[in-house]
Amino acid sequence: MSRAVLIVDDDQFIRKLIATTLEDVADFDLHEAADGEQALEVADREQPTLVFLDVDMPELNGIEACREEAGADLFLTKPFSPLDLLRLVDELGEQGP
């Protein structure tokens, strides 16, 4: 069963890096947003299991967007390596839904 993942960053390169890292390692249905307001719209529509949310964005920043949704379980600071990202996804998978 595919799980929805939302990648939110105003930097298109970062969104592409995360998407490329995740696309071959799990059955994820990837969605992207470029700012916090767009993220809330996509999250309401897609109900993602996992959200990668940048903090410093235009319109609605990541902290404000996170407050509007469910909060945060873990975080990863930039710069990060794809391997760090995969470890985080593994850790979240172990925590369950």
Buried (B, 14 or more C-beta within 10 A) or exposed (E): EEBBBBBBBBEEEBBEBBBEBBEEEBEBEBBBBBBBBBBBEBBEEBEBBBBBBBBEBEBBBBEBBBEBBEEEEEEBEEEBEEEEBBEBBEEBEEEEE
